[in-house]
Amino acid sequence: MLNAINTKLLIAILAALTAIGALLVHNNRVNEKAAADAAKAAAIFQQQQKNADEAKKHDAAVNDAITKDRKKHNSAAANGSKGWTTYIP
């Protein structure tokens, strides 16, 4: 009878250890998935930052080109915007 109790006790301990092992494996998989998702999110964020910086540079270049074009073709800009200061009605 003592042998049967020891066998049942060992089976219960083995079942508990198996459950603990399964939980650890599951936890490890969840952590790996979370790390992969975080890395993916970081890569997406970096790409968005890069795109935003490129768009900002492009906008600044277009704005500079427009400003240069206005100064080149606008007589008031060439005269320092003093076109109407000497106007007498």
mmCIF file as gemmi writes it, N, C-alpha and C atoms, coordinates in Angstrom:
data_model
loop_
_atom_site.group_PDB
_atom_site.id
_atom_site.type_symbol
_atom_site.label_atom_id
_atom_site.label_alt_id
_atom_site.label_comp_id
_atom_site.label_asym_id
_atom_site.label_entity_id
_atom_site.label_seq_id
_atom_site.pdbx_PDB_ins_code
_atom_site.Cartn_x
_atom_site.Cartn_y
_atom_site.Cartn_z
_atom_site.occupancy
_atom_site.B_iso_or_equiv
_atom_site.pdbx_formal_charge
_atom_site.auth_seq_id
_atom_site.auth_asym_id
_atom_site.pdbx_PDB_model_num
ATOM 1 N N . MET Axp A 1 ? 0.811 -1.185 0 1 0 ? 1 A 1
ATOM 2 C CA . MET Axp A 1 ? 0 0 0 1 0 ? 1 A 1
ATOM 3 C C . MET Axp A 1 ? 0.862 1.26 0 1 0 ? 1 A 1
ATOM 4 N N . LEU Axp A 2 ? 1.941 1.242 0.713 1 0 ? 2 A 1
ATOM 5 C CA . LEU Axp A 2 ? 2.853 2.386 0.74 1 0 ? 2 A 1
ATOM 6 C C . LEU Axp A 2 ? 3.448 2.616 -0.637 1 0 ? 2 A 1
ATOM 7 N N . ASN Axp A 3 ? 3.689 1.547 -1.36 1 0 ? 3 A 1
ATOM 8 C CA . ASN Axp A 3 ? 4.23 1.638 -2.71 1 0 ? 3 A 1
ATOM 9 C C . ASN Axp A 3 ? 3.219 2.323 -3.647 1 0 ? 3 A 1
ATOM 10 N N . ALA Axp A 4 ? 1.949 2.043 -3.492 1 0 ? 4 A 1
ATOM 11 C CA . ALA Axp A 4 ? 0.904 2.652 -4.319 1 0 ? 4 A 1
ATOM 12 C C . ALA Axp A 4 ? 0.779 4.134 -4.012 1 0 ? 4 A 1
ATOM 13 N N . ILE Axp A 5 ? 0.884 4.494 -2.748 1 0 ? 5 A 1
ATOM 14 C CA . ILE Axp A 5 ? 0.816 5.909 -2.357 1 0 ? 5 A 1
ATOM 15 C C . ILE Axp A 5 ? 2.018 6.662 -2.922 1 0 ? 5 A 1
ATOM 16 N N . ASN Axp A 6 ? 3.201 6.057 -2.819 1 0 ? 6 A 1
ATOM 17 C CA . ASN Axp A 6 ? 4.398 6.691 -3.369 1 0 ? 6 A 1
ATOM 18 C C . ASN Axp A 6 ? 4.28 6.865 -4.891 1 0 ? 6 A 1
ATOM 19 N N . THR Axp A 7 ? 3.722 5.892 -5.555 1 0 ? 7 A 1
ATOM 20 C CA . THR Axp A 7 ? 3.552 5.966 -7.007 1 0 ? 7 A 1
ATOM 21 C C . THR Axp A 7 ? 2.583 7.089 -7.37 1 0 ? 7 A 1
ATOM 22 N N . LYS Axp A 8 ? 1.458 7.181 -6.649 1 0 ? 8 A 1
ATOM 23 C CA . LYS Axp A 8 ? 0.495 8.243 -6.907 1 0 ? 8 A 1
ATOM 24 C C . LYS Axp A 8 ? 1.092 9.609 -6.605 1 0 ? 8 A 1
ATOM 25 N N . LEU Axp A 9 ? 1.874 9.696 -5.554 1 0 ? 9 A 1
ATOM 26 C CA . LEU Axp A 9 ? 2.526 10.953 -5.192 1 0 ? 9 A 1
ATOM 27 C C . LEU Axp A 9 ? 3.532 11.362 -6.265 1 0 ? 9 A 1
ATOM 28 N N . LEU Axp A 10 ? 4.296 10.402 -6.763 1 0 ? 10 A 1
ATOM 29 C CA . LEU Axp A 10 ? 5.255 10.701 -7.82 1 0 ? 10 A 1
ATOM 30 C C . LEU Axp A 10 ? 4.546 11.126 -9.106 1 0 ? 10 A 1
ATOM 31 N N . ILE Axp A 11 ? 3.422 10.502 -9.412 1 0 ? 11 A 1
ATOM 32 C CA . ILE Axp A 11 ? 2.647 10.877 -10.606 1 0 ? 11 A 1
ATOM 33 C C . ILE Axp A 11 ? 2.095 12.3 -10.45 1 0 ? 11 A 1
ATOM 34 N N . ALA Axp A 12 ? 1.632 12.63 -9.241 1 0 ? 12 A 1
ATOM 35 C CA . ALA Axp A 12 ? 1.117 13.978 -8.989 1 0 ? 12 A 1
ATOM 36 C C . ALA Axp A 12 ? 2.234 15.02 -9.114 1 0 ? 12 A 1
ATOM 37 N N . ILE Axp A 13 ? 3.409 14.702 -8.58 1 0 ? 13 A 1
ATOM 38 C CA . ILE Axp A 13 ? 4.552 15.616 -8.685 1 0 ? 13 A 1
ATOM 39 C C . ILE Axp A 13 ? 4.965 15.778 -10.152 1 0 ? 13 A 1
ATOM 40 N N . LEU Axp A 14 ? 4.98 14.682 -10.886 1 0 ? 14 A 1
ATOM 41 C CA . LEU Axp A 14 ? 5.321 14.732 -12.306 1 0 ? 14 A 1
ATOM 42 C C . LEU Axp A 14 ? 4.305 15.57 -13.083 1 0 ? 14 A 1
ATOM 43 N N . ALA Axp A 15 ? 3.026 15.428 -12.773 1 0 ? 15 A 1
ATOM 44 C CA . ALA Axp A 15 ? 1.988 16.219 -13.436 1 0 ? 15 A 1
ATOM 45 C C . ALA Axp A 15 ? 2.164 17.713 -13.125 1 0 ? 15 A 1
ATOM 46 N N . ALA Axp A 16 ? 2.49 18.028 -11.875 1 0 ? 16 A 1
ATOM 47 C CA . ALA Axp A 16 ? 2.699 19.421 -11.486 1 0 ? 16 A 1
ATOM 48 C C . ALA Axp A 16 ? 3.913 20.007 -12.221 1 0 ? 16 A 1
ATOM 49 N N . LEU Axp A 17 ? 4.992 19.232 -12.292 1 0 ? 17 A 1
ATOM 50 C CA . LEU Axp A 17 ? 6.188 19.7 -13 1 0 ? 17 A 1
ATOM 51 C C . LEU Axp A 17 ? 5.912 19.88 -14.49 1 0 ? 17 A 1
ATOM 52 N N . THR Axp A 18 ? 5.119 18.988 -15.064 1 0 ? 18 A 1
ATOM 53 C CA . THR Axp A 18 ? 4.746 19.106 -16.473 1 0 ? 18 A 1
ATOM 54 C C . THR Axp A 18 ? 3.932 20.373 -16.709 1 0 ? 18 A 1
ATOM 55 N N . ALA Axp A 19 ? 3.001 20.661 -15.812 1 0 ? 19 A 1
ATOM 56 C CA . ALA Axp A 19 ? 2.194 21.883 -15.936 1 0 ? 19 A 1
ATOM 57 C C . ALA Axp A 19 ? 3.062 23.127 -15.827 1 0 ? 19 A 1
ATOM 58 N N . ILE Axp A 20 ? 4.004 23.113 -14.883 1 0 ? 20 A 1
ATOM 59 C CA . ILE Axp A 20 ? 4.922 24.244 -14.719 1 0 ? 20 A 1
ATOM 60 C C . ILE Axp A 20 ? 5.771 24.417 -15.973 1 0 ? 20 A 1
ATOM 61 N N . GLY Axp A 21 ? 6.262 23.328 -16.508 1 0 ? 21 A 1
ATOM 62 C CA . GLY Axp A 21 ? 7.054 23.387 -17.741 1 0 ? 21 A 1
ATOM 63 C C . GLY Axp A 21 ? 6.253 23.933 -18.907 1 0 ? 21 A 1
ATOM 64 N N . ALA Axp A 22 ? 5 23.508 -19.023 1 0 ? 22 A 1
ATOM 65 C CA . ALA Axp A 22 ? 4.145 24.002 -20.099 1 0 ? 22 A 1
ATOM 66 C C . ALA Axp A 22 ? 3.903 25.503 -19.961 1 0 ? 22 A 1
ATOM 67 N N . LEU Axp A 23 ? 3.711 25.963 -18.729 1 0 ? 23 A 1
ATOM 68 C CA . LEU Axp A 23 ? 3.524 27.392 -18.503 1 0 ? 23 A 1
ATOM 69 C C . LEU Axp A 23 ? 4.78 28.182 -18.857 1 0 ? 23 A 1
ATOM 70 N N . LEU Axp A 24 ? 5.935 27.65 -18.529 1 0 ? 24 A 1
ATOM 71 C CA . LEU Axp A 24 ? 7.18 28.335 -18.868 1 0 ? 24 A 1
ATOM 72 C C . LEU Axp A 24 ? 7.393 28.407 -20.38 1 0 ? 24 A 1
ATOM 73 N N . VAL Axp A 25 ? 7.085 27.322 -21.074 1 0 ? 25 A 1
ATOM 74 C CA . VAL Axp A 25 ? 7.211 27.325 -22.537 1 0 ? 25 A 1
ATOM 75 C C . VAL Axp A 25 ? 6.246 28.344 -23.142 1 0 ? 25 A 1
ATOM 76 N N . HIS Axp A 26 ? 5.018 28.356 -22.65 1 0 ? 26 A 1
ATOM 77 C CA . HIS Axp A 26 ? 4.031 29.316 -23.151 1 0 ? 26 A 1
ATOM 78 C C . HIS Axp A 26 ? 4.48 30.748 -22.889 1 0 ? 26 A 1
ATOM 79 N N . ASN Axp A 27 ? 4.983 30.999 -21.69 1 0 ? 27 A 1
ATOM 80 C CA . ASN Axp A 27 ? 5.462 32.333 -21.331 1 0 ? 27 A 1
ATOM 81 C C . ASN Axp A 27 ? 6.624 32.745 -22.229 1 0 ? 27 A 1
ATOM 82 N N . ASN Axp A 28 ? 7.504 31.823 -22.525 1 0 ? 28 A 1
ATOM 83 C CA . ASN Axp A 28 ? 8.64 32.115 -23.397 1 0 ? 28 A 1
ATOM 84 C C . ASN Axp A 28 ? 8.17 32.482 -24.799 1 0 ? 28 A 1
ATOM 85 N N . ARG Axp A 29 ? 7.201 31.735 -25.32 1 0 ? 29 A 1
ATOM 86 C CA . ARG Axp A 29 ? 6.665 32.028 -26.662 1 0 ? 29 A 1
ATOM 87 C C . ARG Axp A 29 ? 5.992 33.391 -26.694 1 0 ? 29 A 1
ATOM 88 N N . VAL Axp A 30 ? 5.252 33.715 -25.647 1 0 ? 30 A 1
ATOM 89 C CA . VAL Axp A 30 ? 4.582 35.018 -25.579 1 0 ? 30 A 1
ATOM 90 C C . VAL Axp A 30 ? 5.623 36.136 -25.548 1 0 ? 30 A 1
ATOM 91 N N . ASN Axp A 31 ? 6.685 35.946 -24.762 1 0 ? 31 A 1
ATOM 92 C CA . ASN Axp A 31 ? 7.733 36.961 -24.675 1 0 ? 31 A 1
ATOM 93 C C . ASN Axp A 31 ? 8.448 37.134 -26.013 1 0 ? 31 A 1
ATOM 94 N N . GLU Axp A 32 ? 8.714 36.034 -26.711 1 0 ? 32 A 1
ATOM 95 C CA . GLU Axp A 32 ? 9.369 36.123 -28.017 1 0 ? 32 A 1
ATOM 96 C C . GLU Axp A 32 ? 8.482 36.845 -29.019 1 0 ? 32 A 1
ATOM 97 N N . LYS Axp A 33 ? 7.189 36.571 -28.978 1 0 ? 33 A 1
ATOM 98 C CA . LYS Axp A 33 ? 6.258 37.242 -29.894 1 0 ? 33 A 1
ATOM 99 C C . LYS Axp A 33 ? 6.189 38.728 -29.571 1 0 ? 33 A 1
ATOM 100 N N . ALA Axp A 34 ? 6.161 39.069 -28.298 1 0 ? 34 A 1
ATOM 101 C CA . ALA Axp A 34 ? 6.122 40.473 -27.904 1 0 ? 34 A 1
ATOM 102 C C . ALA Axp A 34 ? 7.392 41.193 -28.335 1 0 ? 34 A 1
ATOM 103 N N . ALA Axp A 35 ? 8.533 40.536 -28.21 1 0 ? 35 A 1
ATOM 104 C CA . ALA Axp A 35 ? 9.796 41.142 -28.638 1 0 ? 35 A 1
ATOM 105 C C . ALA Axp A 35 ? 9.816 41.341 -30.149 1 0 ? 35 A 1
ATOM 106 N N . ALA Axp A 36 ? 9.302 40.377 -30.888 1 0 ? 36 A 1
ATOM 107 C CA . ALA Axp A 36 ? 9.246 40.508 -32.349 1 0 ? 36 A 1
ATOM 108 C C . ALA Axp A 36 ? 8.298 41.636 -32.75 1 0 ? 36 A 1
ATOM 109 N N . ASP Axp A 37 ? 7.171 41.735 -32.079 1 0 ? 37 A 1
ATOM 110 C CA . ASP Axp A 37 ? 6.228 42.816 -32.37 1 0 ? 37 A 1
ATOM 111 C C . ASP Axp A 37 ? 6.831 44.181 -32.04 1 0 ? 37 A 1
ATOM 112 N N . ALA Axp A 38 ? 7.567 44.265 -30.941 1 0 ? 38 A 1
ATOM 113 C CA . ALA Axp A 38 ? 8.211 45.521 -30.57 1 0 ? 38 A 1
ATOM 114 C C . ALA Axp A 38 ? 9.282 45.91 -31.591 1 0 ? 38 A 1
ATOM 115 N N . ALA Axp A 39 ? 10.039 44.937 -32.064 1 0 ? 39 A 1
ATOM 116 C CA . ALA Axp A 39 ? 11.054 45.22 -33.083 1 0 ? 39 A 1
ATOM 117 C C . ALA Axp A 39 ? 10.405 45.689 -34.373 1 0 ? 39 A 1
ATOM 118 N N . LYS Axp A 40 ? 9.282 45.058 -34.738 1 0 ? 40 A 1
ATOM 119 C CA . LYS Axp A 40 ? 8.571 45.461 -35.952 1 0 ? 40 A 1
ATOM 120 C C . LYS Axp A 40 ? 8.034 46.885 -35.804 1 0 ? 40 A 1
ATOM 121 N N . ALA Axp A 41 ? 7.481 47.193 -34.644 1 0 ? 41 A 1
ATOM 122 C CA . ALA Axp A 41 ? 6.953 48.533 -34.401 1 0 ? 41 A 1
ATOM 123 C C . ALA Axp A 41 ? 8.073 49.572 -34.436 1 0 ? 41 A 1
ATOM 124 N N . ALA Axp A 42 ? 9.234 49.232 -33.884 1 0 ? 42 A 1
ATOM 125 C CA . ALA Axp A 42 ? 10.369 50.151 -33.917 1 0 ? 42 A 1
ATOM 126 C C . ALA Axp A 42 ? 10.84 50.389 -35.345 1 0 ? 42 A 1
ATOM 127 N N . ALA Axp A 43 ? 10.856 49.349 -36.17 1 0 ? 43 A 1
ATOM 128 C CA . ALA Axp A 43 ? 11.266 49.502 -37.572 1 0 ? 43 A 1
ATOM 129 C C . ALA Axp A 43 ? 10.272 50.375 -38.333 1 0 ? 43 A 1
ATOM 130 N N . ILE Axp A 44 ? 8.984 50.185 -38.077 1 0 ? 44 A 1
ATOM 131 C CA . ILE Axp A 44 ? 7.966 51.008 -38.727 1 0 ? 44 A 1
ATOM 132 C C . ILE Axp A 44 ? 8.107 52.457 -38.296 1 0 ? 44 A 1
ATOM 133 N N . PHE Axp A 45 ? 8.339 52.681 -37.004 1 0 ? 45 A 1
ATOM 134 C CA . PHE Axp A 45 ? 8.5 54.042 -36.488 1 0 ? 45 A 1
ATOM 135 C C . PHE Axp A 45 ? 9.716 54.715 -37.109 1 0 ? 45 A 1
ATOM 136 N N . GLN Axp A 46 ? 10.828 53.988 -37.233 1 0 ? 46 A 1
ATOM 137 C CA . GLN Axp A 46 ? 12.022 54.563 -37.846 1 0 ? 46 A 1
ATOM 138 C C . GLN Axp A 46 ? 11.768 54.91 -39.305 1 0 ? 46 A 1
ATOM 139 N N . GLN Axp A 47 ? 11.044 54.056 -40.021 1 0 ? 47 A 1
ATOM 140 C CA . GLN Axp A 47 ? 10.731 54.341 -41.424 1 0 ? 47 A 1
ATOM 141 C C . GLN Axp A 47 ? 9.841 55.575 -41.533 1 0 ? 47 A 1
ATOM 142 N N . GLN Axp A 48 ? 8.883 55.701 -40.636 1 0 ? 48 A 1
ATOM 143 C CA . GLN Axp A 48 ? 8.016 56.881 -40.65 1 0 ? 48 A 1
ATOM 144 C C . GLN Axp A 48 ? 8.803 58.149 -40.344 1 0 ? 48 A 1
ATOM 145 N N . GLN Axp A 49 ? 9.731 58.059 -39.392 1 0 ? 49 A 1
ATOM 146 C CA . GLN Axp A 49 ? 10.571 59.21 -39.074 1 0 ? 49 A 1
ATOM 147 C C . GLN Axp A 49 ? 11.427 59.597 -40.281 1 0 ? 49 A 1
ATOM 148 N N . LYS Axp A 50 ? 11.992 58.597 -40.955 1 0 ? 50 A 1
ATOM 149 C CA . LYS Axp A 50 ? 12.811 58.848 -42.137 1 0 ? 50 A 1
ATOM 150 C C . LYS Axp A 50 ? 11.976 59.513 -43.228 1 0 ? 50 A 1
ATOM 151 N N . ASN Axp A 51 ? 10.765 58.998 -43.453 1 0 ? 51 A 1
ATOM 152 C CA . ASN Axp A 51 ? 9.887 59.579 -44.46 1 0 ? 51 A 1
ATOM 153 C C . ASN Axp A 51 ? 9.504 61.015 -44.103 1 0 ? 51 A 1
ATOM 154 N N . ALA Axp A 52 ? 9.235 61.263 -42.828 1 0 ? 52 A 1
ATOM 155 C CA . ALA Axp A 52 ? 8.88 62.615 -42.39 1 0 ? 52 A 1
ATOM 156 C C . ALA Axp A 52 ? 10.056 63.574 -42.583 1 0 ? 52 A 1
ATOM 157 N N . ASP Axp A 53 ? 11.271 63.126 -42.263 1 0 ? 53 A 1
ATOM 158 C CA . ASP Axp A 53 ? 12.453 63.973 -42.458 1 0 ? 53 A 1
ATOM 159 C C . ASP Axp A 53 ? 12.679 64.271 -43.935 1 0 ? 53 A 1
ATOM 160 N N . GLU Axp A 54 ? 12.505 63.262 -44.785 1 0 ? 54 A 1
ATOM 161 C CA . GLU Axp A 54 ? 12.668 63.475 -46.222 1 0 ? 54 A 1
ATOM 162 C C . GLU Axp A 54 ? 11.606 64.435 -46.756 1 0 ? 54 A 1
ATOM 163 N N . ALA Axp A 55 ? 10.376 64.293 -46.275 1 0 ? 55 A 1
ATOM 164 C CA . ALA Axp A 55 ? 9.309 65.196 -46.705 1 0 ? 55 A 1
ATOM 165 C C . ALA Axp A 55 ? 9.589 66.621 -46.245 1 0 ? 55 A 1
ATOM 166 N N . LYS Axp A 56 ? 10.115 66.762 -45.029 1 0 ? 56 A 1
ATOM 167 C CA . LYS Axp A 56 ? 10.44 68.089 -44.519 1 0 ? 56 A 1
ATOM 168 C C . LYS Axp A 56 ? 11.551 68.726 -45.341 1 0 ? 56 A 1
ATOM 169 N N . LYS Axp A 57 ? 12.572 67.954 -45.707 1 0 ? 57 A 1
ATOM 170 C CA . LYS Axp A 57 ? 13.652 68.472 -46.545 1 0 ? 57 A 1
ATOM 171 C C . LYS Axp A 57 ? 13.126 68.858 -47.921 1 0 ? 57 A 1
ATOM 172 N N . HIS Axp A 58 ? 12.267 68.013 -48.469 1 0 ? 58 A 1
ATOM 173 C CA . HIS Axp A 58 ? 11.688 68.301 -49.784 1 0 ? 58 A 1
ATOM 174 C C . HIS Axp A 58 ? 10.852 69.576 -49.729 1 0 ? 58 A 1
ATOM 175 N N . ASP Axp A 59 ? 10.032 69.716 -48.702 1 0 ? 59 A 1
ATOM 176 C CA . ASP Axp A 59 ? 9.208 70.912 -48.555 1 0 ? 59 A 1
ATOM 177 C C . ASP Axp A 59 ? 10.068 72.161 -48.411 1 0 ? 59 A 1
ATOM 178 N N . ALA Axp A 60 ? 11.15 72.054 -47.642 1 0 ? 60 A 1
ATOM 179 C CA . ALA Axp A 60 ? 12.045 73.2 -47.474 1 0 ? 60 A 1
ATOM 180 C C . ALA Axp A 60 ? 12.71 73.56 -48.801 1 0 ? 60 A 1
ATOM 181 N N . ALA Axp A 61 ? 13.111 72.572 -49.58 1 0 ? 61 A 1
ATOM 182 C CA . ALA Axp A 61 ? 13.731 72.833 -50.879 1 0 ? 61 A 1
ATOM 183 C C . ALA Axp A 61 ? 12.735 73.486 -51.831 1 0 ? 61 A 1
ATOM 184 N N . VAL Axp A 62 ? 11.497 72.997 -51.842 1 0 ? 62 A 1
ATOM 185 C CA . VAL Axp A 62 ? 10.475 73.597 -52.7 1 0 ? 62 A 1
ATOM 186 C C . VAL Axp A 62 ? 10.181 75.015 -52.253 1 0 ? 62 A 1
ATOM 187 N N . ASN Axp A 63 ? 10.1 75.24 -50.959 1 0 ? 63 A 1
ATOM 188 C CA . ASN Axp A 63 ? 9.834 76.577 -50.427 1 0 ? 63 A 1
ATOM 189 C C . ASN Axp A 63 ? 10.974 77.53 -50.792 1 0 ? 63 A 1
ATOM 190 N N . ASP Axp A 64 ? 12.206 77.078 -50.685 1 0 ? 64 A 1
ATOM 191 C CA . ASP Axp A 64 ? 13.353 77.915 -51.07 1 0 ? 64 A 1
ATOM 192 C C . ASP Axp A 64 ? 13.319 78.236 -52.557 1 0 ? 64 A 1
ATOM 193 N N . ALA Axp A 65 ? 12.97 77.243 -53.373 1 0 ? 65 A 1
ATOM 194 C CA . ALA Axp A 65 ? 12.889 77.482 -54.814 1 0 ? 65 A 1
ATOM 195 C C . ALA Axp A 65 ? 11.793 78.489 -55.139 1 0 ? 65 A 1
ATOM 196 N N . ILE Axp A 66 ? 10.669 78.39 -54.458 1 0 ? 66 A 1
ATOM 197 C CA . ILE Axp A 66 ? 9.578 79.346 -54.686 1 0 ? 66 A 1
ATOM 198 C C . ILE Axp A 66 ? 9.998 80.745 -54.255 1 0 ? 66 A 1
ATOM 199 N N . THR Axp A 67 ? 10.668 80.853 -53.127 1 0 ? 67 A 1
ATOM 200 C CA . THR Axp A 67 ? 11.125 82.147 -52.64 1 0 ? 67 A 1
ATOM 201 C C . THR Axp A 67 ? 12.129 82.764 -53.609 1 0 ? 67 A 1
ATOM 202 N N . LYS Axp A 68 ? 13.066 81.981 -54.102 1 0 ? 68 A 1
ATOM 203 C CA . LYS Axp A 68 ? 14.042 82.483 -55.067 1 0 ? 68 A 1
ATOM 204 C C . LYS Axp A 68 ? 13.351 82.926 -56.353 1 0 ? 68 A 1
ATOM 205 N N . ASP Axp A 69 ? 12.372 82.132 -56.779 1 0 ? 69 A 1
ATOM 206 C CA . ASP Axp A 69 ? 11.644 82.467 -57.993 1 0 ? 69 A 1
ATOM 207 C C . ASP Axp A 69 ? 10.865 83.768 -57.809 1 0 ? 69 A 1
ATOM 208 N N . ARG Axp A 70 ? 10.26 83.962 -56.674 1 0 ? 70 A 1
ATOM 209 C CA . ARG Axp A 70 ? 9.522 85.204 -56.407 1 0 ? 70 A 1
ATOM 210 C C . ARG Axp A 70 ? 10.463 86.401 -56.412 1 0 ? 70 A 1
ATOM 211 N N . LYS Axp A 71 ? 11.605 86.255 -55.769 1 0 ? 71 A 1
ATOM 212 C CA . LYS Axp A 71 ? 12.563 87.363 -55.733 1 0 ? 71 A 1
ATOM 213 C C . LYS Axp A 71 ? 13.095 87.679 -57.121 1 0 ? 71 A 1
ATOM 214 N N . LYS Axp A 72 ? 13.24 86.666 -57.936 1 0 ? 72 A 1
ATOM 215 C CA . LYS Axp A 72 ? 13.78 86.851 -59.287 1 0 ? 72 A 1
ATOM 216 C C . LYS Axp A 72 ? 12.767 87.558 -60.188 1 0 ? 72 A 1
ATOM 217 N N . HIS Axp A 73 ? 11.493 87.247 -60.038 1 0 ? 73 A 1
ATOM 218 C CA . HIS Axp A 73 ? 10.479 87.753 -60.952 1 0 ? 73 A 1
ATOM 219 C C . HIS Axp A 73 ? 9.618 88.872 -60.386 1 0 ? 73 A 1
ATOM 220 N N . ASN Axp A 74 ? 9.833 89.264 -59.171 1 0 ? 74 A 1
ATOM 221 C CA . ASN Axp A 74 ? 8.999 90.284 -58.555 1 0 ? 74 A 1
ATOM 222 C C . ASN Axp A 74 ? 9.81 91.567 -58.411 1 0 ? 74 A 1
ATOM 223 N N . SER Axp A 75 ? 9.381 92.61 -59.07 1 0 ? 75 A 1
ATOM 224 C CA . SER Axp A 75 ? 10.141 93.862 -59.016 1 0 ? 75 A 1
ATOM 225 C C . SER Axp A 75 ? 10.046 94.502 -57.638 1 0 ? 75 A 1
ATOM 226 N N . ALA Axp A 76 ? 8.921 94.308 -56.975 1 0 ? 76 A 1
ATOM 227 C CA . ALA Axp A 76 ? 8.789 94.879 -55.637 1 0 ? 76 A 1
ATOM 228 C C . ALA Axp A 76 ? 9.761 94.211 -54.669 1 0 ? 76 A 1
ATOM 229 N N . ALA Axp A 77 ? 9.985 92.932 -54.86 1 0 ? 77 A 1
ATOM 230 C CA . ALA Axp A 77 ? 10.929 92.239 -53.99 1 0 ? 77 A 1
ATOM 231 C C . ALA Axp A 77 ? 12.348 92.699 -54.28 1 0 ? 77 A 1
ATOM 232 N N . ALA Axp A 78 ? 12.64 93.003 -55.529 1 0 ? 78 A 1
ATOM 233 C CA . ALA Axp A 78 ? 13.978 93.476 -55.88 1 0 ? 78 A 1
ATOM 234 C C . ALA Axp A 78 ? 14.24 94.867 -55.315 1 0 ? 78 A 1
ATOM 235 N N . ASN Axp A 79 ? 13.189 95.67 -55.193 1 0 ? 79 A 1
ATOM 236 C CA . ASN Axp A 79 ? 13.326 97.017 -54.647 1 0 ? 79 A 1
ATOM 237 C C . ASN Axp A 79 ? 13.082 97.044 -53.147 1 0 ? 79 A 1
ATOM 238 N N . GLY Axp A 80 ? 13.066 95.939 -52.527 1 0 ? 80 A 1
ATOM 239 C CA . GLY Axp A 80 ? 12.861 95.884 -51.078 1 0 ? 80 A 1
ATOM 240 C C . GLY Axp A 80 ? 11.437 96.165 -50.679 1 0 ? 80 A 1
ATOM 241 N N . SER Axp A 81 ? 10.5 95.883 -51.527 1 0 ? 81 A 1
ATOM 242 C CA . SER Axp A 81 ? 9.069 96.068 -51.26 1 0 ? 81 A 1
ATOM 243 C C . SER Axp A 81 ? 8.73 97.531 -50.981 1 0 ? 81 A 1
ATOM 244 N N . LYS Axp A 82 ? 9.38 98.442 -51.703 1 0 ? 82 A 1
ATOM 245 C CA . LYS Axp A 82 ? 9.1 99.869 -51.527 1 0 ? 82 A 1
ATOM 246 C C . LYS Axp A 82 ? 8.374 100.427 -52.747 1 0 ? 82 A 1
ATOM 247 N N . GLY Axp A 83 ? 7.6 99.595 -53.398 1 0 ? 83 A 1
ATOM 248 C CA . GLY Axp A 83 ? 6.94 100.018 -54.622 1 0 ? 83 A 1
ATOM 249 C C . GLY Axp A 83 ? 5.884 101.082 -54.422 1 0 ? 83 A 1
ATOM 250 N N . TRP Axp A 84 ? 5.206 101.074 -53.295 1 0 ? 84 A 1
ATOM 251 C CA . TRP Axp A 84 ? 4.087 102.011 -53.082 1 0 ? 84 A 1
ATOM 252 C C . TRP Axp A 84 ? 4.434 103.144 -52.128 1 0 ? 84 A 1
ATOM 253 N N . THR Axp A 85 ? 5.641 103.244 -51.686 1 0 ? 85 A 1
ATOM 254 C CA . THR Axp A 85 ? 5.96 104.293 -50.708 1 0 ? 85 A 1
ATOM 255 C C . THR Axp A 85 ? 6.038 105.674 -51.354 1 0 ? 85 A 1
ATOM 256 N N . THR Axp A 86 ? 6.342 105.731 -52.629 1 0 ? 86 A 1
ATOM 257 C CA . THR Axp A 86 ? 6.46 107.042 -53.284 1 0 ? 86 A 1
ATOM 258 C C . THR Axp A 86 ? 5.258 107.357 -54.159 1 0 ? 86 A 1
ATOM 259 N N . TYR Axp A 87 ? 4.201 106.626 -54.004 1 0 ? 87 A 1
ATOM 260 C CA . TYR Axp A 87 ? 3.015 106.844 -54.821 1 0 ? 87 A 1
ATOM 261 C C . TYR Axp A 87 ? 2.261 108.068 -54.311 1 0 ? 87 A 1
ATOM 262 N N . ILE Axp A 88 ? 1.991 108.972 -55.232 1 0 ? 88 A 1
ATOM 263 C CA . ILE Axp A 88 ? 1.21 110.153 -54.886 1 0 ? 88 A 1
ATOM 264 C C . ILE Axp A 88 ? -0.032 110.145 -55.76 1 0 ? 88 A 1
ATOM 265 N N . PRO Axp A 89 ? -1.189 110.139 -55.169 1 0 ? 89 A 1
ATOM 266 C CA . PRO Axp A 89 ? -2.414 110.107 -55.985 1 0 ? 89 A 1
ATOM 267 C C . PRO Axp A 89 ? -2.709 111.436 -56.661 1 0 ? 89 A 1
